[in-house]
Amino acid sequence: MSPKIWYQSASKLPDFVYDAAQASAIDELDALWYRLMDFKTKRNQFLGRSLRSPDVPNGLYLWGGVGRGKTFLMDAFYECLPYRRKRRIHFHNFMAEVHHEMKLLAGKNDPLIALSDSIAKSTRVLCLDEFHVDDIADAMILGRLVEAILARGVVLLTTSNYPPDGLYPHGLQRQNFLPAIHLLKRKLTVLNVDGGNDYRMQAAAREPLFIVANDAEIDAASEERMDALFEKIAAGTQRSEGHVEIQGRMIPVKKAARSVVWFDFQELCCGAHAQEDYLEIAHRYPTVFLSHIPRLSPERAAEARRFTWLVDVLYDNNVRLVASSAATPEKIWSGSAAPGEFSRTASRLTEMQTKHYLELPHHSQNVTL
């Protein structure tokens, strides 16, 4: 079925929420679907009787904030499209493949053109999720690669948190990437799906985001709840486990995705971390999970100080915090008298769970340290 017919069917489901921006995107996806179906028919005729190959349809660039349903829309379109030569891949994985293939093709006169030929041979419709550029090597490769695959008839559908003009905003030698931006704007229909609804956080907001767990049984349950919340918020994004690189050092994490990361208090507040570490985390991740916040006393003043730094930085950048703790915010500090800065920390932790705070835009989506 076409995307619009699919969307109309989905609208009859009990939990469906109408979103004008998504409905507008469905109209564009539906139009692209029909152009691709018409192209396929005419292409088959060309191979048989017609003397002229049809023009390849232009693709689509969907952009908007985190959790606006871009991946949901792309996946729906992909499932609706009855093409054999189609591929849907996360942008991070795509670039890893590109670098790998470029090494294998190093003996060719122009490895990038050889790679473009290979992509065009196997793929008519390429769906890239979470298109972004934050590395000069990627920027230099992408400029030529996008031009080459579009010239070879690949139809590109991509999602991104940024408009084309917002890609690689402060990058080294950005002027060399500007032709690629102009190409994307010329060859793709650019559509903003920022309707204002963050569906990931709406799903999470039905659950408490600050979970008090003060014994082993409750703690195990809190871990399960946090894991479920993480899966809701990270839905449709590339996952990684083990470590993330912060300020040139590998920091252990429980889980990580492009827009959300999950740390344990022991790893983030008990080691040799400075405010610069927390700034990089706040700039990179709109949502941070923090497990096992303990009760803090004067004997743990160093950990308490780092924790106040962390909360201040997250708060100042409108980062959403999902946490499990041995006590409520006002009782985390268990000394005889709470220091002034920790009173502020407790107040901010409470405010960070409010609907007003959760609806604030992440300050640093376009910040490069």
C-alpha positions in Angstrom: 0.0 0.0 0.0 1.1 3.6 -0.4 2.3 5.6 2.7 -0.9 7.6 2.8 -3.1 4.5 2.8 -0.9 3.0 5.5 -1.1 6.2 7.6 -4.9 6.3 7.3 -5.1 2.8 8.5 -2.7 3.6 11.4 -4.9 6.6 12.4 -7.7 4.2 13.3 -5.6 2.5 16.0 -6.5 3.4 19.7 -3.1 5.0 20.6 -2.8 7.1 17.4 -2.0 10.8 18.0 -2.5 13.1 15.0 0.6 15.2 14.2 0.2 17.9 11.5 4.0 17.9 10.7 4.0 14.1 10.3 0.8 14.2 8.1 2.6 16.8 5.8 5.6 14.4 5.6 3.3 11.5 4.7 2.0 13.6 1.8 5.5 14.1 0.5 6.4 10.4 1.1 3.3 9.4 -0.7 4.1 11.6 -3.7 7.6 10.1 -3.8 6.2 6.6 -3.6 4.0 7.2 -6.6 6.8 8.8 -8.6 9.0 5.8 -7.8 6.2 3.4 -8.9 5.7 5.4 -12.1 9.4 5.4 -12.7 9.6 1.6 -12.2 6.8 1.1 -14.7 8.3 3.4 -17.3 11.8 1.9 -16.7 10.4 -1.6 -17.5 8.8 -0.2 -20.7 12.1 1.4 -21.7 13.9 -1.9 -21.3 11.2 -3.4 -23.6 9.7 -1.0 -26.1 10.3 2.6 -25.2 13.3 4.5 -26.6 13.8 6.9 -23.8 14.7 6.1 -20.2 12.5 8.0 -17.6 14.0 10.7 -15.4 14.9 9.5 -11.9 12.7 11.0 -9.1 14.3 13.4 -6.7 14.6 12.2 -3.1 13.6 13.6 0.2 15.4 15.1 3.2 13.4 15.0 6.5 14.8 17.0 9.4 13.7 18.0 12.9 14.5 17.6 16.5 15.1 14.5 18.5 12.0 12.2 18.9 9.9 13.9 16.2 9.2 10.6 14.4 11.5 10.9 11.5 12.8 7.3 11.7 9.2 6.1 12.2 8.2 7.8 8.9 11.2 6.5 7.0 10.6 3.0 8.1 7.0 3.2 7.1 7.9 4.4 3.7 10.6 1.7 3.3 8.1 -1.1 4.2 5.5 0.3 1.8 7.9 0.5 -1.2 7.8 -2.7 -3.3 11.3 -2.4 -4.6 13.9 -5.1 -4.6 16.9 -2.7 -4.9 16.3 -0.7 -1.8 18.4 -0.3 1.4 17.7 1.2 4.8 20.8 1.8 7.0 21.8 4.1 9.9 24.2 6.8 8.7 26.9 5.8 11.2 27.0 2.2 9.8 26.9 3.5 6.3 30.0 5.7 6.8 31.8 2.8 8.5 31.1 0.7 5.4 32.3 3.5 3.1 35.6 3.8 4.9 36.0 0.0 4.8 35.2 -0.2 1.1 37.5 2.7 0.3 40.4 0.8 1.8 39.6 -2.3 -0.2 39.3 -0.2 -3.4 42.6 1.6 -2.8 44.2 0.1 -5.9 41.6 1.7 -8.2 42.3 4.9 -10.1 39.5 6.6 -8.1 38.2 4.5 -5.2 35.3 6.8 -4.5 33.9 6.5 -8.1 34.4 2.8 -8.0 32.4 2.7 -4.7 29.7 4.9 -6.2 29.4 2.5 -9.2 29.0 -0.4 -6.8 26.3 1.4 -4.7 24.3 2.4 -7.8 24.5 -1.2 -9.1 23.0 -2.7 -6.0 20.7 0.1 -4.7 18.0 2.2 -6.4 16.6 3.7 -3.2 18.9 4.4 -0.3 17.4 5.3 3.0 19.9 6.9 5.4 18.8 7.5 9.0 20.3 10.3 11.1 22.4 12.0 8.5 25.1 14.2 10.1 28.6 15.4 9.5 31.1 16.0 12.4 34.4 14.8 10.9 36.5 16.4 8.2 37.3 13.1 6.6 33.6 12.2 6.4 32.8 15.7 5.0 35.4 15.4 2.2 34.2 12.0 1.2 30.5 12.8 1.4 30.7 15.8 -0.8 31.8 13.7 -3.8 30.0 10.5 -2.8 26.6 12.1 -2.6 27.1 13.8 -6.0 28.3 10.6 -7.6 25.5 8.3 -6.4 22.8 10.9 -7.3 24.3 11.2 -10.7 24.1 7.4 -11.1 20.4 7.4 -10.4 20.3 6.5 -6.7 17.2 8.0 -5.0 18.2 9.2 -1.6 15.8 9.5 1.4 17.4 10.7 4.6 16.5 11.9 8.0 18.6 14.4 10.1 18.4 16.4 13.3 19.6 19.4 11.2 18.6 21.2 8.0 21.1 21.0 5.2 22.5 24.4 6.0 23.0 23.2 9.6 25.3 20.3 8.7 28.9 20.5 9.8 28.3 24.0 11.1 31.7 24.8 12.6 33.7 22.2 10.9 37.3 22.5 9.6 37.4 23.6 6.0 33.6 23.8 5.9 33.7 25.8 2.7 34.7 22.6 0.9 31.5 20.9 2.1 29.2 23.8 1.0 28.8 22.4 -2.6 27.4 19.1 -1.1 24.9 21.2 0.9 23.8 23.0 -2.2 23.5 19.7 -4.0 21.3 18.2 -1.2 19.0 21.3 -1.4 18.8 21.1 -5.2 18.3 17.4 -5.6 16.2 16.6 -2.5 12.9 17.9 -1.3 13.8 19.4 2.2 11.0 19.1 4.7 10.9 20.1 8.4 8.9 17.7 10.6 9.4 19.7 13.8 5.8 19.6 14.9 6.9 20.1 18.5 6.0 16.7 19.8 8.9 14.6 21.2 7.4 11.2 21.0 10.3 9.5 22.7 10.1 11.7 25.8 6.3 11.6 25.8 6.6 7.8 26.1 9.2 8.2 28.9 7.2 11.0 30.6 4.4 8.5 31.5 6.9 7.0 33.9 8.8 8.7 36.8 12.2 9.9 35.6 13.8 10.0 39.0 13.5 6.6 40.6 14.2 6.1 44.3 15.6 2.7 45.0 16.9 2.0 48.5 17.2 -1.8 48.7 18.3 -4.7 46.5 14.8 -5.7 45.4 13.7 -2.2 44.5 17.1 -1.5 42.9 16.7 -4.5 40.5 13.2 -3.3 39.6 14.5 0.3 39.0 17.2 -1.1 36.6 14.4 -2.9 34.6 12.4 0.3 34.5 15.4 2.4 33.3 16.2 -0.2 30.7 12.7 0.0 29.3 12.8 3.8 29.3 16.2 3.8 27.5 14.7 1.5 24.8 11.8 3.8 24.3 14.0 6.9 24.0 16.6 5.3 21.8 14.1 3.6 19.6 15.3 3.3 16.0 18.8 4.5 16.7 22.1 2.7 16.5 23.2 1.3 19.9 26.6 0.7 21.4 27.7 -0.7 24.8 30.9 -0.7 26.7 32.5 2.8 26.4 32.2 6.2 24.9 35.1 8.6 24.3 35.0 11.8 26.3 37.8 14.3 26.2 40.1 11.7 24.7 39.4 9.1 27.4 37.2 6.0 27.2 34.5 6.1 29.8 32.5 2.9 30.6 28.8 3.1 29.9 25.9 0.7 30.4 24.4 1.7 27.0 24.7 4.5 24.5 22.9 5.6 21.3 23.3 8.8 19.2 21.0 11.0 21.4 21.1 9.2 24.8 23.7 7.7 27.0 23.5 5.7 30.3 26.3 6.0 33.0 26.7 4.6 36.4 27.3 7.1 39.2 30.5 5.2 40.2 32.0 5.8 36.7 30.9 9.4 36.2 31.3 11.0 39.6 33.9 8.9 41.5 36.8 9.1 39.0 39.1 12.0 38.0 36.5 13.9 36.0 36.4 17.7 35.5 33.6 20.0 34.3 34.9 19.8 30.8 34.0 16.1 30.7 30.4 16.9 31.7 30.2 19.7 29.2 31.1 17.4 26.4 28.5 14.9 27.5 25.9 17.6 27.8 26.7 19.0 24.4 26.6 15.6 22.8 23.6 13.9 24.4 20.1 15.4 24.8 19.2 12.7 27.3 21.5 11.2 30.1 20.7 8.2 32.3 22.5 7.9 35.6 22.2 4.8 37.8 22.8 4.2 41.5 23.1 7.7 42.9 24.1 7.0 46.6 23.4 9.0 49.8 26.3 11.4 50.1 28.0 12.6 53.3 31.0 14.8 54.1 33.2 11.7 53.8 32.3 11.7 50.1 32.7 15.4 49.5 34.7 14.9 46.3 31.9 12.8 44.7 29.3 15.3 45.9 31.2 18.1 44.3 31.4 16.3 40.9 27.8 15.4 41.2 26.8 19.1 41.6 29.0 20.0 38.6 27.3 17.3 36.5 23.8 18.4 37.5 24.6 22.1 36.9 26.0 21.4 33.4 23.1 19.2 32.4 20.6 21.7 33.8 22.2 24.7 32.0 22.1 22.8 28.7 18.5 21.5 29.1 19.6 17.9 29.1 16.9 15.4 30.2 18.0 13.3 33.2 16.7 9.9 34.0 18.1 8.6 37.2 17.9 6.0 40.0 18.9 7.1 43.5 19.1 5.8 47.1 17.1 8.9 48.2 14.9 11.7 47.0 16.8 14.8 45.7 16.5 16.7 48.9 17.8 13.7 51.0 20.8 12.6 48.8 23.1 14.7 51.0 22.9 13.1 54.4 25.4 15.2 56.3 24.4 17.3 59.4 23.8 20.4 57.1 23.6 20.4 53.4 26.1 22.8 51.7 24.5 25.7 49.8 25.5 24.4 46.4 23.8 21.0 47.2 20.6 22.7 48.1 20.7 24.2 44.6 21.4 20.7 43.2 18.4 19.2 44.9 16.2 22.0 43.7 17.4 21.6 40.1 17.0 17.8 40.2 13.3 18.3 41.2 12.8 21.0 38.5 14.4 18.7 35.8 11.5 16.2 36.3 8.8 18.8 35.5 6.8 19.0 32.3 8.0 22.5 31.6 11.7 21.5 31.8 11.2 18.4 29.7 9.7 20.5 26.9 12.7 22.9 26.7 14.9 22.5 23.6 18.4 21.0 24.1 20.7 23.9 24.1 23.7 22.4 22.4 22.5 20.4 19.4 24.7 22.5 17.1 27.6 23.1 19.5 31.0 21.9 18.6 33.6 22.0 21.4 
